Amino acid sequence: MSVDIGRKIIMELAPTPRVGRTEYCFSYPSLVQDMVGLDPAVDYNAAMRAFYDHLDLDFLWNTDDGPVWQGRTTSMGHAVYAEGGTDRNDDVHCPFTEPEEVLEFRADKEYGLPDIAERSRMFQQQVNQVRQLYPNQFIPGGYYKTIMSGAIECFGWEQLLMAQATDPKQFGEEVLEGIFQVSLANYKAWAETDIEAFICHDDMVWTEGAIFRPEFYREYIFPRYKQLWSVLKQKGKKLIYISDANYTQFIDDIADAGADGFILEPMTNMEYMCEKYGKTHVIVGNADTRILTWGTKQQIEAEVVRCIKAGKDCPGFIMAVGNHIPANVPMENAKYYFELVNELGKR
């Protein structure tokens, strides 16, 4: 079963008859309906369960940050991504007007810290529900707003960048500490559940690489990752790290902090990752959705071959389109990609 393959890959780095599989197609209901004959608008969970099983997916994304923060947060709006534009959000606002306001902000004081036992029960219930809905896939736990993603949620980009540039030390020592404390409470709660693996999400770079000087990450972000991850690793849980965009220059730092695996978009160098960590870590990715969107069949095949060639001999490799399969990908291209992975992914 796919769930057994997912568990062997993630928990044991054990050889499997084919490479692992996952995909992110949450926003493309017409593709789901075309492939399995079920409309997600009628019964989302039944349609997605059939779709995941049809593709032989072994591992599904799953994170939960708990209740929405009650306090000051920023809305940056949202452009159209999902089919039919259902995710468009024109509400743009930020409660912070000066960097000094950001530098005085403490997320743990503003939002409060959860009761860990109560939050753990909430997380356990969530993961139980997901397992029940998708019994044939390996389901991790996870947290989305870890440090930098938490700062983006609080301040948006403009005020975040202004505050960090105004006083990097205060921003790193005090502002990020408040976000870290909120995350730590939630990580402790997740550690008390029965999950076997955990996704740490934190968008801490841009497409071209680091947002801040590398020294800032090494002083204020990666040591906090190590503290957060140790809470889970002490309980025997595998830690899989993900950031959007290009974190190539920090791969070794993230491994040193304790990550057992990486999920990556195509900007991050998977070939380097597989060469150095392919025998010891889980690696998920990293076909380029831009090629699926605008490429020819020959280009799509070349992209699949690139990923499979890099990852096929890595026991922890899980093939995926690294930055989702959104609704603007031509349906025939998506289906051709699926066929290629099935064909070329056999070991």
VEXFI-343651 format. One record per residue (C-alpha): residue in one letter; y, x, z; residue number from 1. Coordinates in Angstrom, 1 decimal, decimal comma. Layout:
<"A" <Y X Z> NUM>
...
This chain:
<"M" <0,0 0,0 0,0> 1>
<"S" <3,6 1,1 -0,6> 2>
<"V" <4,4 0,9 3,1> 3>
<"D" <1,6 3,5 3,8> 4>
<"I" <2,9 5,7 1,0> 5>
<"G" <6,4 5,5 2,5> 6>
<"R" <5,1 6,3 6,0> 7>
<"K" <3,1 9,3 4,8> 8>
<"I" <6,0 10,7 2,9> 9>
<"I" <8,6 10,3 5,6> 10>
<"M" <6,6 10,8 8,8> 11>
<"E" <4,0 13,3 7,6> 12>
<"L" <5,3 14,9 4,4> 13>
<"A" <1,7 14,2 3,2> 14>
<"P" <0,6 14,4 -0,4> 15>
<"T" <0,6 11,0 -2,2> 16>
<"P" <-0,7 10,1 -5,7> 17>
<"R" <2,8 9,5 -7,0> 18>
<"V" <6,3 10,3 -5,9> 19>
<"G" <7,9 7,9 -3,5> 20>
<"R" <10,1 5,1 -4,7> 21>
<"T" <13,2 3,3 -3,5> 22>
<"E" <16,1 1,6 -5,3> 23>
<"Y" <19,4 -0,1 -4,4> 24>
<"C" <19,8 -3,3 -6,5> 25>
<"F" <21,4 -5,6 -4,0> 26>
<"S" <24,2 -6,7 -6,3> 27>
<"Y" <22,2 -7,4 -9,5> 28>
<"P" <20,5 -10,8 -9,1> 29>
<"S" <20,0 -11,5 -12,8> 30>
<"L" <18,0 -8,3 -13,1> 31>
<"V" <15,8 -9,5 -10,2> 32>
<"Q" <15,3 -12,9 -11,7> 33>
<"D" <14,5 -11,4 -15,2> 34>
<"M" <11,8 -9,2 -13,7> 35>
<"V" <10,1 -11,5 -11,2> 36>
<"G" <11,2 -15,0 -12,2> 37>
<"L" <12,8 -15,8 -8,9> 38>
<"D" <16,5 -16,5 -8,4> 39>
<"P" <18,0 -14,7 -5,4> 40>
<"A" <20,7 -17,4 -5,2> 41>
<"V" <17,9 -19,9 -4,4> 42>
<"D" <15,8 -17,8 -2,0> 43>
<"Y" <17,2 -14,3 -1,7> 44>
<"N" <14,5 -12,9 0,5> 45>
<"A" <11,6 -14,2 -1,5> 46>
<"A" <13,1 -12,9 -4,8> 47>
<"M" <13,9 -9,5 -3,4> 48>
<"R" <10,5 -9,2 -1,7> 49>
<"A" <8,8 -9,9 -5,1> 50>
<"F" <11,2 -7,5 -6,8> 51>
<"Y" <10,5 -4,7 -4,4> 52>
<"D" <6,8 -5,3 -4,6> 53>
<"H" <6,9 -5,4 -8,4> 54>
<"L" <8,6 -2,0 -8,4> 55>
<"D" <6,2 -0,5 -5,8> 56>
<"L" <9,1 0,5 -3,6> 57>
<"D" <7,9 2,4 -0,5> 58>
<"F" <11,1 2,6 1,6> 59>
<"L" <14,1 0,4 2,0> 60>
<"W" <17,6 1,0 3,2> 61>
<"N" <18,2 -0,5 6,6> 62>
<"T" <21,2 0,0 8,9> 63>
<"D" <22,8 -2,1 11,7> 64>
<"D" <26,0 -1,2 13,6> 65>
<"G" <25,9 -4,3 15,8> 66>
<"P" <28,7 -6,8 16,2> 67>
<"V" <32,0 -6,3 14,3> 68>
<"W" <34,4 -4,2 16,3> 69>
<"Q" <36,9 -6,3 18,2> 70>
<"G" <40,2 -4,5 18,0> 71>
<"R" <42,4 -2,8 15,5> 72>
<"T" <40,7 -1,9 12,2> 73>
<"T" <41,9 -1,5 8,6> 74>
<"S" <40,9 -3,4 5,5> 75>
<"M" <41,3 -1,4 2,3> 76>
<"G" <40,1 -4,4 0,2> 77>
<"H" <37,2 -4,2 -2,3> 78>
<"A" <37,1 -4,0 -6,0> 79>
<"V" <34,5 -5,9 -8,1> 80>
<"Y" <31,0 -4,4 -7,8> 81>
<"A" <28,6 -7,2 -7,4> 82>
<"E" <27,6 -9,5 -10,2> 83>
<"G" <30,1 -12,3 -10,7> 84>
<"G" <32,7 -10,4 -8,6> 85>
<"T" <31,5 -12,0 -5,4> 86>
<"D" <32,5 -9,0 -3,4> 87>
<"R" <36,1 -8,8 -4,5> 88>
<"N" <38,5 -8,6 -1,5> 89>
<"D" <42,3 -8,6 -1,9> 90>
<"D" <43,0 -8,4 1,8> 91>
<"V" <44,6 -5,0 2,3> 92>
<"H" <46,1 -4,2 5,7> 93>
<"C" <46,4 -1,4 8,2> 94>
<"P" <47,6 -1,9 11,8> 95>
<"F" <48,7 1,8 12,0> 96>
<"T" <52,1 2,8 10,5> 97>
<"E" <52,5 6,3 11,8> 98>
<"P" <50,1 9,2 12,3> 99>
<"E" <51,1 9,5 15,9> 100>
<"E" <49,6 6,0 16,5> 101>
<"V" <46,3 7,3 15,1> 102>
<"L" <46,4 10,4 17,2> 103>
<"E" <46,7 8,3 20,3> 104>
<"F" <43,8 6,0 19,4> 105>
<"R" <40,5 6,0 21,2> 106>
<"A" <37,8 3,8 19,7> 107>
<"D" <35,7 3,7 22,8> 108>
<"K" <38,7 2,3 24,8> 109>
<"E" <39,8 -0,1 22,0> 110>
<"Y" <36,3 -1,5 21,2> 111>
<"G" <34,4 -0,8 24,4> 112>
<"L" <30,9 0,5 24,7> 113>
<"P" <27,9 -1,8 24,5> 114>
<"D" <25,3 -2,3 27,1> 115>
<"I" <22,6 0,0 25,7> 116>
<"A" <19,6 -2,1 26,8> 117>
<"E" <21,1 -5,3 25,4> 118>
<"R" <22,1 -3,6 22,1> 119>
<"S" <18,6 -2,1 21,8> 120>
<"R" <17,1 -5,5 22,1> 121>
<"M" <19,4 -6,7 19,3> 122>
<"F" <18,5 -3,8 17,1> 123>
<"Q" <14,8 -4,3 17,7> 124>
<"Q" <15,1 -8,0 16,8> 125>
<"Q" <16,9 -7,0 13,6> 126>
<"V" <14,3 -4,5 12,5> 127>
<"N" <11,5 -6,9 13,3> 128>
<"Q" <13,1 -9,5 11,1> 129>
<"V" <13,4 -7,0 8,2> 130>
<"R" <9,8 -5,9 8,6> 131>
<"Q" <8,7 -9,5 8,5> 132>
<"L" <10,7 -10,2 5,3> 133>
<"Y" <9,5 -7,0 3,6> 134>
<"P" <6,1 -6,1 5,0> 135>
<"N" <5,1 -3,9 2,1> 136>
<"Q" <7,9 -1,3 2,6> 137>
<"F" <8,6 1,3 5,2> 138>
<"I" <11,6 0,1 7,2> 139>
<"P" <13,8 2,5 9,2> 140>
<"G" <16,7 1,8 11,5> 141>
<"G" <20,1 3,2 10,9> 142>
<"Y" <23,8 3,3 11,7> 143>
<"Y" <26,7 3,3 9,2> 144>
<"K" <30,0 4,1 10,9> 145>
<"T" <28,9 7,3 12,5> 146>
<"I" <32,0 9,6 12,6> 147>
<"M" <34,0 9,8 9,4> 148>
<"S" <32,9 6,4 8,2> 149>
<"G" <34,0 5,1 11,6> 150>
<"A" <37,4 6,7 11,1> 151>
<"I" <37,8 5,2 7,7> 152>
<"E" <36,9 1,8 9,2> 153>
<"C" <39,6 2,3 11,9> 154>
<"F" <42,5 3,8 9,9> 155>
<"G" <41,9 3,6 6,2> 156>
<"W" <42,4 6,7 4,1> 157>
<"E" <46,2 7,1 4,2> 158>
<"Q" <46,7 7,1 7,9> 159>
<"L" <43,5 9,0 8,5> 160>
<"L" <44,6 11,9 6,3> 161>
<"M" <48,1 11,9 7,6> 162>
<"A" <46,9 12,1 11,2> 163>
<"Q" <44,4 14,8 10,5> 164>
<"A" <47,0 16,9 8,7> 165>
<"T" <49,6 16,3 11,4> 166>
<"D" <47,4 17,6 14,2> 167>
<"P" <43,9 18,6 13,2> 168>
<"K" <43,0 19,7 16,8> 169>
<"Q" <44,0 16,5 18,4> 170>
<"F" <42,4 14,4 15,7> 171>
<"G" <39,1 16,4 16,0> 172>
<"E" <39,0 16,7 19,7> 173>
<"E" <40,3 13,3 20,8> 174>
<"V" <40,3 10,7 18,0> 175>
<"L" <36,9 11,6 16,6> 176>
<"E" <35,6 11,8 20,2> 177>
<"G" <36,3 8,2 20,7> 178>
<"I" <34,4 7,2 17,6> 179>
<"F" <31,6 9,6 18,6> 180>
<"Q" <31,2 7,8 21,9> 181>
<"V" <30,9 4,4 20,3> 182>
<"S" <28,3 5,9 17,9> 183>
<"L" <26,4 7,6 20,7> 184>
<"A" <25,9 4,4 22,6> 185>
<"N" <24,5 2,8 19,6> 186>
<"Y" <22,3 5,7 18,7> 187>
<"K" <20,9 5,6 22,3> 188>
<"A" <20,2 1,9 21,8> 189>
<"W" <18,4 2,6 18,5> 190>
<"A" <16,4 5,4 20,2> 191>
<"E" <14,9 2,8 22,5> 192>
<"T" <13,5 0,7 19,7> 193>
<"D" <10,1 1,3 18,1> 194>
<"I" <11,5 2,5 14,7> 195>
<"E" <9,9 5,7 13,3> 196>
<"A" <12,8 6,9 11,2> 197>
<"F" <16,5 6,5 11,3> 198>
<"I" <19,3 6,7 8,6> 199>
<"C" <22,5 8,3 9,7> 200>
<"H" <25,2 7,3 7,2> 201>
<"D" <28,6 9,1 7,2> 202>
<"D" <30,9 9,4 4,2> 203>
<"M" <32,5 12,7 5,1> 204>
<"V" <33,2 14,2 1,6> 205>
<"W" <34,6 13,2 -1,7> 206>
<"T" <33,3 13,5 -5,2> 207>
<"E" <34,6 17,0 -5,5> 208>
<"G" <33,4 18,1 -2,1> 209>
<"A" <35,0 18,5 1,3> 210>
<"I" <38,0 16,4 2,4> 211>
<"F" <39,1 18,9 5,1> 212>
<"R" <38,7 22,7 5,5> 213>
<"P" <35,0 23,5 6,0> 214>
<"E" <35,9 25,0 9,5> 215>
<"F" <37,0 21,5 10,6> 216>
<"Y" <33,5 20,0 9,9> 217>
<"R" <31,8 22,9 11,6> 218>
<"E" <33,9 22,6 14,7> 219>
<"Y" <34,3 18,8 15,1> 220>
<"I" <31,7 17,0 13,0> 221>
<"F" <28,4 18,8 12,7> 222>
<"P" <28,1 19,6 16,5> 223>
<"R" <28,5 15,9 17,1> 224>
<"Y" <25,8 15,1 14,6> 225>
<"K" <23,5 17,4 16,5> 226>
<"Q" <24,2 15,6 19,7> 227>
<"L" <23,7 12,2 18,1> 228>
<"W" <20,5 13,1 16,3> 229>
<"S" <19,0 14,8 19,4> 230>
<"V" <19,0 11,4 21,1> 231>
<"L" <16,6 10,1 18,4> 232>
<"K" <14,6 13,2 17,8> 233>
<"Q" <13,7 13,4 21,5> 234>
<"K" <12,0 10,1 21,0> 235>
<"G" <10,0 11,5 18,0> 236>
<"K" <12,0 9,7 15,3> 237>
<"K" <12,8 11,2 12,0> 238>
<"L" <16,5 11,6 11,1> 239>
<"I" <17,5 11,0 7,5> 240>
<"Y" <21,1 11,8 6,6> 241>
<"I" <23,3 10,3 3,9> 242>
<"S" <26,8 10,8 2,7> 243>
<"D" <28,2 9,5 -0,6> 244>
<"A" <29,7 12,0 -3,1> 245>
<"N" <29,1 15,8 -3,0> 246>
<"Y" <28,0 17,5 0,2> 247>
<"T" <26,3 20,4 -1,5> 248>
<"Q" <28,3 23,0 0,5> 249>
<"F" <27,2 21,5 3,7> 250>
<"I" <23,4 21,0 3,0> 251>
<"D" <22,5 24,0 5,3> 252>
<"D" <24,8 22,8 8,1> 253>
<"I" <23,3 19,4 8,0> 254>
<"A" <19,8 20,9 8,1> 255>
<"D" <20,8 23,1 11,0> 256>
<"A" <22,1 20,1 12,9> 257>
<"G" <18,6 18,7 12,8> 258>
<"A" <18,3 16,4 9,8> 259>
<"D" <14,7 15,8 8,7> 260>
<"G" <15,8 14,4 5,4> 261>
<"F" <18,6 13,8 2,9> 262>
<"I" <19,7 10,8 0,8> 263>
<"L" <22,0 11,9 -1,9> 264>
<"E" <24,1 10,8 -4,8> 265>
<"P" <24,0 12,8 -8,1> 266>
<"M" <27,0 14,9 -7,2> 267>
<"T" <25,0 16,7 -4,6> 268>
<"N" <22,8 19,5 -5,9> 269>
<"M" <19,2 18,2 -5,6> 270>
<"E" <17,7 21,2 -7,3> 271>
<"Y" <19,0 23,5 -4,6> 272>
<"M" <17,9 21,0 -1,9> 273>
<"C" <14,4 20,8 -3,4> 274>
<"E" <14,1 24,6 -3,8> 275>
<"K" <15,1 25,3 -0,2> 276>
<"Y" <14,0 22,2 1,7> 277>
<"G" <11,5 20,5 -0,6> 278>
<"K" <8,4 21,5 1,5> 279>
<"T" <10,0 20,6 4,9> 280>
<"H" <12,3 17,7 4,4> 281>
<"V" <12,5 14,2 2,9> 282>
<"I" <14,7 14,1 -0,2> 283>
<"V" <15,8 10,8 -1,7> 284>
<"G" <17,6 10,6 -5,0> 285>
<"N" <19,3 11,3 -7,2> 286>
<"A" <19,4 9,9 -10,8> 287>
<"D" <22,9 9,1 -12,0> 288>
<"T" <23,8 5,5 -12,5> 289>
<"R" <26,5 6,5 -15,0> 290>
<"I" <23,8 7,6 -17,3> 291>
<"L" <22,0 4,3 -16,9> 292>
<"T" <25,2 2,5 -17,6> 293>
<"W" <26,5 4,3 -20,7> 294>
<"G" <23,7 6,6 -21,8> 295>
<"T" <21,2 6,4 -24,6> 296>
<"K" <17,4 6,1 -24,0> 297>
<"Q" <17,1 9,8 -24,6> 298>
<"Q" <19,7 10,6 -22,0> 299>
<"I" <18,1 8,2 -19,5> 300>
<"E" <14,8 9,9 -20,1> 301>
<"A" <16,3 13,4 -19,6> 302>
<"E" <17,9 12,3 -16,3> 303>
<"V" <14,6 11,0 -15,0> 304>
<"V" <12,8 14,2 -16,1> 305>
<"R" <15,4 16,3 -14,3> 306>
<"C" <14,9 14,5 -11,0> 307>
<"I" <11,1 14,3 -11,3> 308>
<"K" <10,9 18,0 -12,3> 309>
<"A" <12,9 19,0 -9,2> 310>
<"G" <11,2 16,7 -6,8> 311>
<"K" <7,6 16,2 -8,0> 312>
<"D" <6,1 19,1 -6,0> 313>
<"C" <8,0 18,2 -2,9> 314>
<"P" <5,8 16,0 -0,6> 315>
<"G" <8,9 14,3 0,9> 316>
<"F" <10,5 13,3 -2,4> 317>
<"I" <11,5 9,7 -3,0> 318>
<"M" <12,9 8,8 -6,4> 319>
<"A" <16,0 6,6 -6,6> 320>
<"V" <19,2 6,0 -8,6> 321>
<"G" <21,4 7,9 -6,2> 322>
<"N" <24,5 5,6 -6,4> 323>
<"H" <22,9 2,2 -6,9> 324>
<"I" <22,0 0,1 -9,9> 325>
<"P" <25,0 -2,3 -10,1> 326>
<"A" <25,3 -5,3 -12,4> 327>
<"N" <27,1 -3,5 -15,2> 328>
<"V" <24,0 -1,4 -16,0> 329>
<"P" <22,5 -2,9 -19,1> 330>
<"M" <19,3 -4,7 -18,2> 331>
<"E" <17,2 -3,0 -20,8> 332>
<"N" <18,4 0,4 -19,5> 333>
<"A" <17,4 -0,4 -15,9> 334>
<"K" <14,0 -1,6 -17,0> 335>
<"Y" <13,5 1,5 -19,2> 336>
<"Y" <14,4 3,6 -16,2> 337>
<"F" <11,8 1,8 -14,1> 338>
<"E" <9,1 2,3 -16,8> 339>
<"L" <9,9 6,0 -17,0> 340>
<"V" <9,6 6,5 -13,2> 341>
<"N" <6,3 4,8 -13,2> 342>
<"E" <5,0 6,9 -16,0> 343>
<"L" <6,4 10,3 -15,0> 344>
<"G" <6,1 9,9 -11,3> 345>
<"K" <2,3 10,2 -11,1> 346>
<"R" <1,1 13,4 -9,5> 347>
